[in-house]
Amino acid sequence: MPIPWQCMHRSRIPRRFASITKQIYMLCGGNMSKTARLLSMHRRTLQRLMMRHSLLR
């Protein structure tokens, strides 16, 4: 079964996924590497997604 972010169109992230991603990021104390590991994605990919969709501070 594919991971949700792998199924998304490049220009859109569903609000629910964005919300969950932000919550996990906050629970990890703002640690991008730990968040990426929990979401099973590369750290840089997560950074790009979060920056593109204004999820970073």
VEXLUM-104856 format. One line per field, with one value per residue: residue number from 1; residue in three letters; x, y, z of N, C-alpha, C, O, CB in turn. Coordinates in Angstrom, 2 decimals, always signed. Glycine has a CB too. Layout:
N
n <- [NUM,...]
res <- [ALA,...]
nxx <- [X,...]
nyy <- [Y,...]
nzz <- [Z,...]
caxx <- [X,...]
cayy <- [Y,...]
cazz <- [Z,...]
cxx <- [X,...]
cyy <- [Y,...]
czz <- [Z,...]
oxx <- [X,...]
oyy <- [Y,...]
ozz <- [Z,...]
cbxx <- [X,...]
cbyy <- [Y,...]
cbzz <- [Z,...]
END
This chain:
57
n <- [1,2,3,4,5,6,7,8,9,10,11,12,13,14,15,16,17,18,19,20,21,22,23,24,25,26,27,28,29,30,31,32,33,34,35,36,37,38,39,40,41,42,43,44,45,46,47,48,49,50,51,52,53,54,55,56,57]
res <- [MET,PRO,ILE,PRO,TRP,GLN,CYS,MET,HIS,ARG,SER,ARG,ILE,PRO,ARG,ARG,PHE,ALA,SER,ILE,THR,LYS,GLN,ILE,TYR,MET,LEU,CYS,GLY,GLY,ASN,MET,SER,LYS,THR,ALA,ARG,LEU,LEU,SER,MET,HIS,ARG,ARG,THR,LEU,GLN,ARG,LEU,MET,MET,ARG,HIS,SER,LEU,LEU,ARG]
nxx <- [+0.85,+0.66,+2.33,+0.62,+1.69,+2.99,+1.06,+0.02,-0.77,+1.74,+1.42,-0.44,-1.43,-3.45,-5.57,-5.93,-3.69,-1.69,-2.27,-1.86,+0.85,+1.98,+1.27,+2.72,+5.29,+5.42,+5.11,+7.49,+9.17,+9.96,+11.89,+13.11,+14.29,+13.54,+10.77,+10.52,+11.46,+9.42,+7.32,+8.13,+9.66,+12.03,+14.13,+14.69,+12.71,+10.44,+10.96,+10.80,+8.10,+6.81,+7.71,+6.73,+4.01,+3.64,+3.99,+6.02,+7.53]
nyy <- [-1.19,+2.16,+4.99,+7.86,+10.44,+9.72,+9.30,+11.70,+14.52,+16.59,+19.35,+19.60,+19.05,+17.14,+18.67,+17.30,+15.58,+17.52,+18.71,+16.56,+16.11,+18.50,+18.30,+16.02,+16.95,+18.98,+17.41,+16.06,+17.93,+19.84,+18.62,+17.83,+15.59,+13.42,+13.56,+13.05,+10.40,+9.10,+9.47,+7.99,+9.06,+10.90,+13.29,+15.78,+15.86,+16.07,+18.59,+20.23,+19.83,+20.88,+23.53,+24.41,+24.36,+26.09,+25.15,+25.27,+27.08]
nzz <- [+0.00,-0.92,+0.57,+1.83,+0.91,-1.39,-3.27,-3.93,-5.97,-7.26,-6.77,-4.74,-1.39,+0.60,+3.03,+5.44,+5.59,+5.69,+8.14,+9.92,+9.45,+10.39,+13.09,+13.90,+13.45,+15.40,+17.72,+17.63,+18.50,+16.69,+15.22,+12.25,+11.00,+12.63,+12.33,+9.58,+9.49,+10.96,+9.19,+7.10,+4.94,+2.93,+4.51,+3.25,+1.28,+2.87,+4.01,+1.72,+0.97,+3.24,+3.21,+0.74,+1.20,+3.26,+5.95,+7.71,+10.40]
caxx <- [+0.00,+1.52,+2.24,-0.22,+2.35,+3.43,-0.09,-0.48,-0.32,+2.85,+1.05,-1.47,-1.40,-4.74,-5.50,-5.80,-2.29,-0.92,-2.54,-1.18,+2.28,+2.32,+1.15,+3.86,+6.46,+5.39,+5.35,+8.91,+9.92,+10.51,+13.00,+12.72,+14.76,+12.68,+9.46,+10.64,+11.55,+8.09,+6.45,+8.78,+10.04,+13.32,+14.06,+14.64,+11.39,+9.52,+11.24,+10.26,+6.63,+6.38,+7.97,+5.82,+2.65,+3.70,+3.80,+7.14,+7.38]
cayy <- [+0.00,+3.35,+6.00,+8.94,+11.50,+9.20,+9.28,+13.06,+15.36,+17.39,+20.71,+19.63,+18.15,+17.21,+19.39,+16.34,+15.16,+18.69,+18.87,+15.47,+16.35,+19.60,+17.79,+15.12,+17.84,+19.63,+16.37,+15.72,+19.09,+20.58,+17.85,+17.45,+14.23,+12.47,+13.62,+12.36,+8.95,+8.64,+9.50,+7.13,+9.84,+11.55,+14.56,+16.92,+15.84,+16.63,+20.03,+20.88,+19.82,+21.81,+24.91,+24.69,+24.52,+27.00,+24.44,+25.57,+28.34]
cazz <- [+0.00,-0.98,+1.62,+1.29,+0.16,-2.68,-4.17,-4.13,-7.07,-6.76,-6.36,-3.70,-0.25,+1.28,+4.31,+6.54,+5.65,+6.14,+9.56,+10.62,+9.32,+11.30,+14.46,+14.15,+13.52,+16.71,+18.72,+17.55,+18.98,+15.55,+14.66,+10.90,+10.71,+13.35,+11.68,+8.29,+9.76,+11.36,+8.01,+6.08,+3.76,+3.03,+5.24,+2.32,+0.65,+3.86,+4.09,+0.52,+1.07,+4.29,+2.76,-0.37,+1.70,+4.41,+7.21,+8.60,+11.16]
cxx <- [+0.88,+1.29,+1.49,+0.50,+2.83,+2.31,-0.55,+0.05,+0.72,+2.43,+0.04,-1.20,-2.77,-4.60,-5.29,-4.35,-1.41,-1.07,-1.80,+0.33,+2.73,+2.27,+2.34,+5.13,+6.54,+5.68,+6.82,+9.79,+10.56,+11.70,+12.57,+13.12,+13.88,+11.30,+9.48,+10.71,+10.18,+7.13,+7.00,+9.07,+11.40,+13.15,+13.92,+13.30,+10.36,+9.71,+10.62,+8.73,+6.14,+6.61,+6.99,+4.42,+2.59,+3.41,+4.95,+6.92,+7.76]
cyy <- [+1.25,+4.29,+7.19,+9.99,+11.03,+9.23,+10.69,+13.69,+16.30,+18.75,+20.76,+18.61,+18.25,+17.87,+18.45,+15.89,+16.31,+18.88,+17.81,+15.69,+17.42,+19.12,+16.89,+15.95,+18.50,+18.62,+15.95,+16.89,+19.89,+19.88,+17.26,+16.01,+13.19,+12.41,+12.84,+10.84,+8.40,+8.57,+8.64,+7.89,+10.48,+12.92,+15.75,+17.00,+16.45,+18.14,+20.77,+20.95,+20.85,+23.26,+25.32,+25.00,+25.31,+26.32,+24.67,+26.91,+29.54]
czz <- [+0.00,+0.21,+1.04,+0.47,-1.19,-3.71,-4.55,-5.40,-6.50,-6.20,-5.22,-2.59,+0.40,+2.65,+5.48,+6.70,+6.15,+7.64,+10.37,+10.59,+10.30,+12.75,+14.81,+14.30,+14.89,+17.83,+18.76,+17.99,+17.88,+14.91,+13.31,+10.58,+11.38,+12.71,+10.37,+8.49,+10.12,+10.17,+6.86,+4.79,+4.00,+3.68,+4.31,+1.61,+1.60,+3.98,+2.90,+0.58,+2.10,+3.89,+1.67,+0.12,+3.00,+5.74,+8.18,+9.26,+10.35]
oxx <- [+1.77,+0.19,+1.69,-0.01,+3.06,+2.58,-1.42,+1.17,+0.59,+3.04,-0.31,-0.80,-3.22,-3.61,-4.55,-3.84,-0.50,-0.09,-1.18,+1.00,+3.75,+3.13,+2.89,+5.95,+7.62,+6.40,+7.33,+11.01,+11.58,+12.44,+11.77,+12.35,+13.51,+10.72,+8.57,+10.09,+9.80,+6.24,+6.41,+8.76,+11.86,+12.17,+13.12,+12.79,+9.51,+8.74,+10.00,+8.14,+5.18,+5.78,+6.47,+3.72,+1.62,+2.65,+4.85,+6.20,+7.68]
oyy <- [+1.37,+4.36,+7.52,+10.42,+11.85,+9.18,+10.84,+13.43,+16.76,+19.24,+21.85,+17.48,+19.36,+17.65,+18.76,+15.84,+16.10,+19.17,+18.12,+15.49,+17.27,+19.48,+16.99,+15.67,+18.58,+18.93,+15.53,+16.84,+20.54,+20.49,+16.33,+15.28,+12.19,+11.33,+12.06,+10.09,+7.33,+7.72,+8.58,+7.42,+10.59,+13.62,+16.65,+18.10,+17.25,+18.89,+21.81,+21.98,+21.58,+24.12,+26.44,+25.82,+25.22,+26.84,+24.30,+27.76,+30.67]
ozz <- [+0.85,+0.77,-0.13,-0.56,-2.08,-4.91,-5.41,-5.83,-5.37,-5.25,-4.77,-2.85,+0.71,+3.35,+6.42,+7.81,+6.94,+8.33,+11.39,+11.60,+10.97,+13.55,+15.90,+15.17,+15.48,+18.78,+19.80,+17.86,+18.09,+14.13,+13.25,+9.94,+10.76,+12.56,+10.08,+7.74,+9.64,+10.13,+5.78,+3.70,+5.14,+3.44,+4.57,+1.36,+1.19,+4.04,+3.07,+0.28,+1.85,+4.18,+1.68,-0.48,+3.75,+6.56,+9.35,+8.74,+10.84]
cbxx <- [-0.96,+1.27,+3.68,-0.90,+3.52,+3.96,-1.23,-0.12,-1.51,+3.86,+0.51,-2.83,-0.23,-5.35,-6.77,-6.72,-1.81,-1.37,-4.04,-1.54,+2.63,+1.36,-0.16,+4.01,+6.40,+4.03,+4.47,+9.28,+10.97,+10.92,+13.44,+13.34,+16.21,+12.57,+9.04,+11.89,+12.55,+7.52,+6.27,+7.89,+8.96,+13.98,+15.29,+15.77,+10.98,+9.74,+12.75,+10.70,+6.14,+7.13,+9.41,+5.79,+2.01,+2.73,+3.63,+8.49,+8.21]
cbyy <- [+0.00,+4.10,+6.41,+9.61,+12.03,+7.78,+8.52,+13.91,+16.14,+17.59,+21.45,+19.36,+18.50,+15.81,+20.19,+15.11,+14.68,+19.96,+18.79,+14.11,+16.77,+20.79,+17.02,+14.09,+18.91,+20.32,+15.16,+15.30,+18.65,+21.96,+16.71,+18.40,+14.06,+12.87,+15.09,+12.85,+8.67,+9.56,+10.94,+5.92,+10.91,+11.69,+14.73,+16.81,+14.39,+15.96,+20.29,+20.12,+18.42,+21.51,+25.04,+23.52,+23.18,+28.15,+22.97,+25.56,+28.30]
cbzz <- [+1.23,-2.28,+2.15,+2.41,+0.94,-2.52,-3.54,-2.95,-7.75,-7.86,-7.54,-4.31,+0.77,+1.43,+4.53,+6.30,+4.27,+5.39,+9.83,+9.98,+7.88,+11.10,+14.63,+13.00,+12.41,+16.95,+18.44,+16.12,+19.93,+16.00,+15.64,+9.89,+11.17,+14.84,+11.43,+7.53,+10.91,+12.43,+7.53,+5.77,+3.44,+1.63,+6.11,+1.28,+0.27,+5.24,+4.14,-0.74,+1.45,+5.59,+2.25,-1.34,+1.91,+4.21,+6.95,+7.84,+12.42]
END
